[in-house]
Amino acid sequence: MKKVLVCKEADALETRVAMVPADIKKLIGLGFSFKVVSGAGIKSGFSDEAYKEAGAEIVASNEVGYVDSEIVVRILKPESIEGIKKDTLHLSYLDPFNEKELLNNFASSGIQAVSLEMIPRTTLAQKMDVQSSQASLAGYVAVINAAAKLPKIFPMMMTPAGTISPAKVFIIGVGVAGLQAIATAKRLGARVDAFDTRPVVEEQVKSLGANFVKIDLGEMGQTEQGYAKELTPEQIAKQQEAQAKVCEKANVVITTAKVFGRKAPVLIKKDVLDRMQPGSIVVDMAVSTGGNVEGSKLFENVVTENGVTIMSGDMLERQVAFDASLMLSGNISAFLTHFHDKEKNELAVNLDDEIMKGCLLTQNGKIIHERFI
């Protein structure tokens, strides 16, 4: 299993590509062969000619490429799996908690489906972690977008006309996206407050020069995968009340509480927005899973009656498609390299490996991951 197809994304809004020429060239050196669908990398800055120079063959469409490919890589879940051969290893985001029909289709077609989201968040698998690589970029873009929209500058500035105070930025949720948002806002000169339900991240927040907002929510912690545990309704209410006081004084609020596989908790309601300063910006990075902010809309900015702008913060990594593609490609390349059997010069699907065991969802005509049966 070493013939790889790099698909062209069907979603017109998608700007990224699953693999870049430099990584393809390295993998060809290991014994893999590659086909790339024409135009797959154009939006992220990689031409068909660049792929040819790396050693890949250019094909007209995904369907043409499926014919003799053993491994198929793409970013988003496929709209159709028609034409993909039995026993093919398919790698992409799959949204497995919400795509039971798609998983059943993979299983009944005999396709081995790997969900990139389900790659374990372990030290060994860190270089394959697409969630972290893309979230880091999204956190950066969230701050840049807010800074461009905010009617004041981020840093303190002393001028002959007077002193301009720094912008106040409040980050809610200190995962990968939140940490990058903190770092970016600090680099731009803002005063930054941050909150997370996991007290363990306080040290990380302070190391970046931000203030950690302490809210006593009782017993808290994180999952084995490193995500914050889901809050009870009582804890959410308490968090909302304490956060409101910080939001009222903030110029920019960025919410990052996107819970994998579940609806996002609403953290900022209309009554809080009503008390915020006119011209303030709120970026909701969980809008695609229900939203952390009441009234937020996917891919659309909303301005409240009192002049607060709620910005859609979903898929922000698409705005930096070149680097997002480099990172995704690095993640996927690390996966293919990890499972490459040098002696057989083949990719081996090894379920004894904790990484493969964690992310391979279908095999031998059935769903093999217990969580999705």
Salt bridges, closest charged atoms under 4 A:
ASP11 OD2 - ARG318 NH2 3.85
GLU14 OE2 - ARG16 NE 2.70
GLU14 OE1 - ARG318 NH2 3.00
ASP68 OD1 - LYS35 NZ 2.61
ASP95 OD2 - LYS77 NZ 3.53
GLU99 OE2 - LYS77 NZ 2.71
ASP129 OD2 - ARG121 NE 3.44
ASP196 OD1 - ARG198 NE 2.85
GLU202 OE2 - LYS206 NZ 2.84
GLU202 OE2 - LYS214 NZ 3.50
GLU230 OE1 - ARG262 NE 2.96
GLU248 OE2 - ARG275 NE 2.68
ASP271 OD2 - ARG275 NH1 3.51
ASP274 OD2 - LYS270 NZ 2.99
ASP314 OD1 - LYS258 NZ 3.33
GLU317 OE2 - ARG16 NH1 3.73
ASP353 OD2 - HIS338 NE2 2.77
